[in-house]
Amino acid sequence: MWALVGLRSTPRGSSQWTRPSTSAAQMNSTSYSSAQAISCSARMKARGITLSDWSSGCTVVQSHCTVSHSIACLSKLGPRLKVVALIDPAIERATAVLQKKCDSFVVSAYKDTRVFKTLQDYVNSPGPQPHAFIVGSPPMFRGTLQPGRDIEQQILKHFPHVPLFIEKPIATGPLDELKQSFSVAQLIANANTVCSVGYMLRYLKAVQQMKHIIQENNLTVMATIARYACAYEAIAKPDWWDKSRSAGPIVEQGTHFCDLSRYFGGEVDISSVQAHSLEWDEPAGKLSKMRVDESKISEENRIPRVTTATWKYENGAVGSFTHAVSLQGTNYSCELEVYADGYQLKLVNPYVQPILYVRKPGDDVEQQYRFPDDDPFFSEVRERMHMKDSY
């Protein structure tokens, strides 16, 4: 049996969050969010701390999980999957979602699930030893050593050898607070437990094919170009438009492409990162199809419409990333290009139906590779469950 615990914890007595005070320069600087998204794991590696990658795909045990995520875990574990607890300060919401799960085809995993308001309540209640914790709380409620926002430290205290599956990003906040994330990572490393963070795009077959081409031909990446344009008309959640709550579109969405850029380009020279943004109050930043009333959001907390960043990798290669809040309708437009001597690798539409275009030496015509029904959530669940079973 696989006994899992899902958490969506917030500080005691609060189901809301207000970002700790930061300077106006930090809050309004695009390079602040871009640099943090790109650099966090690079700096961890420099300090000898290694975190493997975990998919948000196993949000099957979070109170906001989706059917596709449930399918991923159940496809791998079947009747072995037992969600023993949901930890969420919003008890009524968690209970309502749990009931929907029990009324669906995943009932076998959830029929004995209990809901707790805090981790301590769960610790104080007798029950089976969990095989994994899946932490789906927003990043502002974890990744620090501060009481009420130190969920990783508390799990390690009570369950020191149980694997942690943590949603991305691992932390957000002002620079001085982010330093605590390295202390948290060191605690996890010292505990010698499996810890994975949710960057599932690495597990796409198209991405692995790109890696294979680079390695098979002994290529050195010269440049990465990433682009992410979201369909803002379909984003009706007010918190998403408030960077004091969401931390902005780079953290909400773009972090996946920052991770992919590093996956191919290697470690980033953080001092080289430069960024610019198109802000909400500039003439080019006006949007006509917003479904939220932005006047209810403080001006200083309104998100940029476009964020663009460039940097150099430590081997001299260059990278760039552009995120745009620009499209209407529902479909996003996302691409990643990787260049090496004689080669162009272009990944298109990675979230829905990935297509890989490859141009090789001696042929000006791109070869096209399609990967129908590829599910990176399932692939990552499969790999991580196998890791735990072998641990």
N, C-alpha and C positions, 0 to 999 in steps of 0.2 A: 504493500500500500504506500502511496505517496501522500503524505499529509502536508498540506500547504497552508500558510497563513498569509493573508493579504492585508496591507496597511494603507490607509489614507489618513495619516495623522496630522493634526494641527496643534498648536500650543494649547494647553489647558485653558478652558473657559472661552475659547475663541474658535469660531468656524470660518473666520475671515483672516486676511493677512494684509498688513501694510508694510511695504518695504522699509527696512531700517534706513535711517537718514543717510543720504549720500550727497556729495557736492553736486551743484548744478552742472559742473563740467563732466562729472562721471555720468550723471543721469542723461545728459543730452549728447554725450559723445558716442558716435557710432563705433569708433575704434575700441571703446570700452567693451561693448558687448561682443563685437567681432573677435577681438583679441582673446577674450576669455573663452569663447567657444572653440577657438582654434588651439589654444595653448595649454589647456588644463592637463590633458593626458601627457602632453610633451614634457611638461615640467615634472609630472609625477615620475615619468620614466627616468628623467635626469636624476631624480632622488632615489632611484632603485625600487620604485613602487610600480607594480604591474597589475592592472585590472583588465581582465578579459571582458568581452562584450556580451551584454545580455539584451534580449529583445523585449520591447514593451509588448510583444506579442503574447506573453503569458499574463496579460492583465485579466485572465480568467478568474483570478482571485481578488481582483479589485472591485470595489463597489460600483464602478462605472464601466465594467468590462463589456465587450461586444461579442456577438455570436461568433464572428470569425476567429477571435482569440480563443474562445471556448473550444471551437473545433480543433484548433492547433494543438492544444494541450490534450484534449480527449483523443485525438488521432494518435498521439504518441503513447499516452498512458492508459487509455481505455478505462476499465473499471478500477485500475490502481489509483486513479486520481481521487483524492478526498480533500476537499477544502475544509479544514477544521475550524477556521475562524476568519472573520472579517473584522478588522479594527478600524473604526471610523467614528470620529466625534459626532458626526451627523447620523445618529442611531436610526432615526425614522427613514432617512434616505437609504441607508444600507439595508435595512430590513425590507423595504419595498423592492429594492433591486434583487435581493436574495429570494424573495417570493416569486419574482418573475423567473428566476433561474430554476426554482423548484417546479414551476409550471411548464418547463420546457424539456427538451431532450437531454439536458445536462443534469437532470434531477439526481442521478446517482452520485455525482460529485458534490452536490450541495445539500442533500437532504438532512445531513447531521451538522451542518455549519452553524456555529454560534457567532453572534455579533457582540463586540466589546467596544466600549468608548475609548479606552486607552490600552496601551501595551501592558501596563502594570495590572490592569483588570484581568487581562488574559493570563499573565504570569501567576496571579493569585488563584486562578481557577484550575482545578485539576483536569487533566486531559492528556491525549497522546502527544508524544514528542514530535514536533514538526520536522519534516525533511528539508524544508526550504521556507524562507520568508520572501515574499514578493512585495517590494515597497513601491507603491504607486502614489505616494503623497507628493504634492507640488514641491519643487526643489527648495523653496524658501522655508520649508518646514524640516529640512534635513541637511546633512552635509556640514554641520557645525558641531561645536562642543558646548553650545549654550543649552541650558535646561529647557526642555520643551521643544527643542529643535535639534536634538542629538539622537535620533531614532536608531542610527547604526550603532552608536556606542551602547545604547540600552539593550539592543538585541544581542550584541556581543557579550554583554555582562551576564545575561540570563541564558543565552543559547550560544556559547562561544564557538562551536564547530558546525553550526547549521549554515548552509550556503545562503547568501544574500543575492537576490535578483533585484536590481535597482533601476528605476526608470531614469532616462536621461532628462536634463543634464544632471550631473552629480551635485551641483550647487549653483546658487546665484547670489548676488549681493555685492556690496562694496569690496574693493580690493583687499582691505585689511581683514575683512571677514572671510574672504575666500582662502586666506592662508590657513584657516582652520581645517579646510578640506584635506590638506596634505596630512595633517595630524590624524584625521579620521581614516584616511587611506592607510597610514602607517599602522594604526590600530588593527585594521582588517588584515594587513599583511602579517603582522605579528601573531595574529590569531590563527594563521595558516588555514583559513577557510576560503572556499570558493566565493568570489564576488564578481558579478558581471553587470554591465551597464547597457542600457537599451538602444544600441545602434544596429538595427536589424538589416539595413541596406547592404552591409558587408556580406550578408548571406545570400544575396541574389545570385542566381546562376550566371547572369550576365557579368556581374562584378567579379566573380571567381574566374570566369572565362578571360576577362581583361587581365587579371593577375597572372593567369596561366600563360598568356601570350607574352607578357613582359618577362616572366621568369624563363620561359622556354627559349626566348631569343636573347636572353642576357641583356635586356634593355635598361637604360637609365632614363628615368622620366625627366623631361626637360621643362614641362609646363603642365599645369592643370587649370581648367577654366570651368567654373561651376555657375549654374544659373537656376534660380528658383522663382517662378512667378505664380503667386497664389490667386485663386478666384475669390476675391474679397467679398463679392456680393453674397456668397453662401455662408459667410462667417457672421453669425448673428449673436455671438456670445459677447456681452459687453466687456468682460474681463480681458478678452483677447486684445481689445483695442486700448487697454489701459496698461502701460508698461510698468506701473507700480505693482500690478498684480500678475501680469504674464511675463514680465521682463523683456517684452518686445519680440518681434518676429524672428530675429536671429536665434534667440533662445527657444522660442516656440517651434520653429520650423527649420530654420537655416542650419542649425547645429548638426543635422544629419549630413548635410553636404560639406560642412567643415570637416566632419569626421572622415567622409569619403576622400576628400582632398588630401588629408594627412595619410590615409590608407595607401594612396598611390605616390604621393610626393615625399613622404617621410616627415621628420620633425621640422618645425617651423622656427625660423629666427624671429622671435617675438618682437625684437626691436625694429624689425623691418616693416611691421604691419602698419599700413596707412588706410584710412577709410573716410568715406564721405556719405552724406545722407541727404535725401530730399525730405524736408519736413512738412508737416500737415499745413502750416500757415504760409508756405511759399506758393506762388502762382501755379507752378507745375504739379503741386501736391493736392490739388482739389479732386475729390472723388464724387461721382454723381449717383452711385448705387449703394451707398452704405445702408445697412439695415439696423444700425444702432444710432442712438442720439448722442453724437460725440460732444454736444454741449454739456452733457452731464459728467464728462471726464475733465479733470483739471488740465489746463493747457499744457503744463509742464510734463504731464503723464501721457499725452497723446503720442501714438507711435509714428515713426517715420514711414513715408510711403515707399521709398527706395533706399536700400543700403548697399553700398559697394565697397569692397576691400581688396587690397593687393598686398602681397608679401613675398618674401624669398624663403625657400627651404634651406636647411643647413648645408645641403650639397651644392647650392647655387641656383637650383631650379627656381622658377617663379610660379606663383599661384594667384588666382583671382576668384572672387565670388560676388555675385549680384543677387540680391533678393528684392523682389518687386511686389508691392501690394497694388496690383494694377488690373488684373483680369476680372471680367464679369462672368456670369453663368456659374458653372459648377466645376469644370475641368481645370486642373492646374497644368502648368507647362514647366517641366524640369529636365535639365540636361547636365551632363558632366562630360567634358572632353579631356583626354589625356594624350600628351604628345611625347614621342621619343624619336630618335633618329630613324627616319623612314616610315614611322608609324603614326597613325591617328586612330584613337579609340574613342568612340562617342556613344555614351549611354543616354538613351532617350526614354522618357516616361517610366521611370523605375518603380513608381508606386502602383501602377495599374497593369500595364502590359509592356514589360521591358523589351526594348529593341537595342541591339548592339550593332553599330556600324564600324567596320574595320577597313582601313586603307593600309596596304602593305607595300614594301619596296617592289618596284617592277610592275605595278598595276595602279593606274590612276582611278580605277573604278572601286567604289566601296563595296565590300561584302556585307551582307545583312544577316544577322542572326536573331531569331525570335525565340522567346522562352515562354510559351503559353502556360497559364495557370501556375506560374512559379510563385510560391508563398514563402517569403523570407521569414515570416513569423514562425511558421512550422519548422523551417530549416534550423532556426536558432533554438527553438524549443527542443528539437530532436538532439542537437549537439549538446546543449546544456544538461538535458536529462541524462544523456549518455555519460557526460562528465561526472554527474553526481552518482550514478549507478556504479561508476568505476572508481569513485573517490575512496 
